Amino acid sequence: MCFSIIILISGNSAYGVENIEPRIHANNFLLKQKDTEQCLIVLDELEGCSSDENGPIESCSDSNRVVFDNCNEGGPGQRWVFDFLNRRIHSLERSAELCLTRLPEKLSMENCQADSLKQLWFFNQQDEFFSRVDFSDPLAFIKMLKKEDENPSPVIFQFVDSETGDDQCYLSPFTGRVDCPGFEHDAASLQKQEVEFWNWSGKWPWQPKQIKLTGDLKLGDINNNRCLAIEQCHVDSVGQYDCFGKSKVRVQACKPVSSQIWRYDLASKRLFNKQAGEQFCLGWQSGIMSLEHCLSGEAVSQKWYFFRGNGRQYPERGRLRWFSNQREHYDYIKSLDFDPIVKFEILKKDTQGVDCGYDPVDGLWKGRCSN
């Protein structure tokens, strides 16, 4: 599968009718229903169709209607453009003045209207597509189109080709940043990026005090083989910052790979990922759980702790919490693609098979092993 990337379109050109500033678009992608081979398609316009004073001719009522059909990457009626600034979807086959519109009983390509909620579209962190009208029920428009399906799968974007020749990268409709997920499936490239040893310089501008690091940890719902990992990308293709700055956290099957290995500093309350290194800290901000350049000072968005959970709250012990008010301790879970209780597993064991190193919960040394 190939991917698309940034396209800059200025002012009054296509897809920028009412604004004059340069525009960024995600171009040439399908809107595909997850786990099926169905895609959104614009129905062909009928010859001779026109409108009169009394409204459209009856035989033309389905012209520009958007429905599900078998996916066809070569079909221009299935290719879309996303306007980041106006949050609008256009069809490559239709006029730039037409926008995908969420009507009460159908989807249709209608004349673009300023500030119309029916024409605002969004992608979440799982690349799932939904209408502003259906904000409380993102699958509502799919249920409308597929009335016989009680549990429909979400619609996701799937890029068709690249405008720059770099088929591994594309412009993410969620972040507006260039992502290179094609390397996630390139075993040879990822193996070259595997980090064998942590490299600690000891020069942390955000932490003037002595550090107190745990050993290697796994984070996630370990008992159900679901671990937190940073999103993979190819370092050499986009650079260190673009790989790990704002690198989103994903849930994956647990594996012995550096992208799933973490360390916790009990002094600064920061979490680090082995593959990204010491310059990047786990953060939770604006509904996104991702790596960020470590910040000095309080930087509450980058501070975490593992709940002690004494007494009746013992089942909570070891659960990862974000430094916040009590109602927001676990809000970060909303950005993950499952409903987990994120705890930890200490990877280093002593000769008796007991956890070794600083306990992330109470900071005490555990096991019979050297520091």
N, C-alpha and C positions, 0 to 999 in steps of 0.2 A: 504494500500500500504506500502511496506517495502522499506528500503533504504540501500545503501552501504556506506562504510567508507574507511579510509586510508588503502592502501596496499603498503608495501615497498618491492621493487624487486631490487635486486642488479645486478650491472655489466653486465656480458655476459649472464644472464638468459633471460627468455622470456620477450619480449617487451623492452629489453635494449641491442640490438645487438652491436651498435657501441660505446657505452659509458661505462665507468667503475664505475662511481660514483653511490651511491644508488639512486633509482628512486621512484617517487611517482605517483600512478595511481588511477584514479577513475575506479572502476571495476563493472561489472555486471549491466549494465543499458541498457534501451531501448532508441532508438531515435524515439520519437513519434511525429506525426503531431498534433499540438494543435487543440483542438475542433473536432478531428476525432478519429477513432479507427484504424488508419493506422500507421504502423511503417516501418522503413528501415530494409530490410532483405537482406542477401547475398544468391543469388541463388545457389542451389546445383551444385556441380561439376559433369560433365557427365563422366561415366565410360569410360576408354580407351582413354581419351583425352590426347594429348601430342603435342608438338611443333616440327617442323622440320626447316630446313634451310630457307624455304620460309614463315615462320610464322605459327601461330596457325591453326589447322584444322578448317574448316568453321563451322562444327557442334558444336564446342566448343567455339564459339564466345561469348556466354553469360555466360560461366563459371566464377564464382566470380563476376558477375555483381550485383550491389546493386539497389534495387527497393523498391517501397512501397507495402506492403501487410498487411493483417489483423494482428493486434497485438496479440502476443502469448508469454506470459512471460516465458513459458517453452521451447520455441524454441531456441536452441543454436545459430541458424543463425541470431537471432535478438539481441543477447547480445554483448555488446561492451566494450572496454577498452580505456580510455583516458590517453595518456602519456603527463603529464604536461610540462616536460622539452622540448620535441621535438614538442609538439602541434599536435601529431598524433593520429589517431583513428585506433585501431586494432579490429578484430573480435575474440571472444573467440573460434569460431569454426575453424578458419583458422590459418595458420602458423604465428608466431610472426614476420616473415620477410615481411609480407604483410601489406600494409597500405591503408586505405580508400583514394581514389584518385579522384579528380574532373577533369574529362576529358571533352573535348568540347561538347560531345553529350551524356554522361552517367556518372554514378558513378561506380567505380569498385575497387576491391581489387588488388592492383599492388605491385610489389616489392618495398620496401621502398628505397627512394633515398635521400641522404643528401641534405638539402637546397632546396628541391622541393616545390615551392609555391603551387602546386596542391595537396600536402599532408598536408598542414597546415590548422588546424581547430580551431575555437574559439567559446566560449559561451559568450553572453553578460550578462548584469546584470539581464535581465529577463529570464535567462537560455535558451535563444534561440541560436540555432546552425547555424553556417555559415562557408563558405570556405574563405580562404584568397584570392582566385581568385575572389570571389564575394563580396569583401569588400565594394564596393560602392552600391551594390544591394544584400543584404543578402538573399533574397528569390530567387535569380536567379537559383540556382541548383534545387529548388523545382519546379519552372516553367518549367525547362527542363524535369523533371521526370513526371510532371502532366500537359502536354501541354493543356489539355482541361479546366484547372482551371485558370481563369483570375486573381483571387484574392486568392492565396493560403495562408493557415495558416502556420506560422513558425514551425519548428521542434524543440522540446525541449527534454531535457534528463529526463528519469524517471527511478530511481533506482529500482532494482528488489528485492535484498536482502542484508543483512548485513554480513560482514565477522567477526564482533566482537561480535555479539549478541545484540548490541544496535540498535534496529530497528528504533529509532527516529532520528538517526544522519547519515550523509553521507558527503563525501568530495565534496565540491562544485566545479564543473568544471570552474566556473567563477573566484572565489577568491583563490582556492587552500586551503581554510580553512574548518574546520568542521562546518557544519550547522546542526541544529536540527529543521527543520520546521515542523516535525510531531506534535510538541507540539502546533503549531499554531491552530491545529484542535482539541486539547484536551481542552475543555472548563473548565473542573475541574482544570487542572493544571494552566491554565492561570488565573483563578479566584483567585487562591492562590497567584499569583504574582501581582495582582492589588495593586497599591499604593494609599492609602487613603489620606496621607498628605505628603507635601514636607518636606524634612529634610535638613535644611541649617545649616552647621557648622559655616559659616562665615570665615573659614580658607581657603582662595583661594590663593595659591602661584602665580597664574598667574595674580592676580588682587590686587595690593597693595592699590589702591584707594577705596573709599567707593562705595559699590554696589548700584545700583538703579534698582530694579527689577520691571517688570510689574507683573500683576496678570496672571492667567491662560489664555492661548491663544489656539485657533485652527488655524492651518496653512493649506492653500490649496485653492482650488476652491470651497469655501464654498457654493456659490449659487447653484452649481451643485452636492452638497453632496459628494465631493471628498477631503479627508483630508490626510495630511502627517502623517505617523506613522513609528515608528522604527520597524524593523523586529523582530518578537517574537522568543524567544528561552527559554528553561527551565534553569533557573539560577543554580539550584542544580546539573544539569547534566554536565555542562561544566565550571561552575565558572563565576564570575561576569565579568572578563575581556573578556572572549570568548563570552559572551552574548552581551555585549554592546560596547566593543572595536571593531571598524570596523563594527558595526551593520548597515546594509544598511537601507535606508529610502524607504518606500513603499507608494503607494497611495491606500487608502482604503475608503469604504463608511464611512462617519462620524459617530462615536459612542462615548458615554461618557466613554471612557476607558483611563487609564493613559498613554498608549503607543502613544496616539494621543494628549496629552496635553503638551504644551510647555510654557516656560517663557523666557523673553528676558531681559538681563542686558544692560541698556542704557549706562552704564559706560564702560564696557569691550567689548560691541558689541557681546556678546556670546548668543547663543540659547541653552537652556537646555531642556531635555525631562524628564517628571515627573517619568516615570518608571525607567529610567536609573540613574537619580540622578545628583547631582552637579559635579561629577568628570568627566563627559563626555559632550563634546561640539559638536554641529553640525559642520561638516566640509565639504569642497568641494575640492578634490584633485585627480589628475590623472584620471579625468573623473568619479569619484565615489562620491556620496553624502552619507555620513555616519556619525555615531558618532565616536569621537576620544577622547582619554584622553586629557583633556584641557591642552594647552601649554602656557607657560609664554611668555612675550614679545609681539611683534607685532602679530605673528602667523596669518598672513593675511588669511590663508586658513580657519580659524575658526571665521572670523569676518563677520558680516552681518548688514544690516540696511534696514529700510523700507522707500521707496522713498517718499519725500514730495510732489512732483508733483504739484507745483504751476502753476497758469496761464493756458496756453494752454495745459500743460502736466498733468492737473488735473486727467484724467483717470488713470494715473500711480500712483497716491497717494496710499500709503499703500502697494505697491507691494514689495515683498521681493527681495533684491539685495545682491549680494556678493561683498565684497570689492575687487575691481580689476580695470583694465582699462575699459573704457566705452564699449568696444566691448564684454566684457566677463561678464557683469553684470548678465545676465540670462543664462549663459552657463550651470549652474547646472541643468536646466530643462531637458537637454539632457539625464540625467541619470534616469529620471522618465518615467513611462510607459503611459504618456499622455502629452498633450501639454497645460499646465495650465498657468494661471496667478496666482501665489501664493500670496495670501494676508492673512490677519489675521482677527480673530473675538475675541473680548474680552468677556470672559465667565461671568465675574461677572457684575451684574446689580444693580443699586440702586432701591429705592422704586418706582421710576418713570419709571423704565425699561431702564434707560440710562446706557451706558457703564461706569464702575467704575474702577479707577486705573490709572496708568501712561499710556499715549498713546505711543505706540511704535514708532510712526512717529516723534512727536515733543517733547516727554518727559514730557509733561504737564499733571497735574492731571485732570482727568475727573470724572464727576458724584458727587453725594452727598453721599459719603460713607467715612468711616474713613480709614486712611492709616494703 
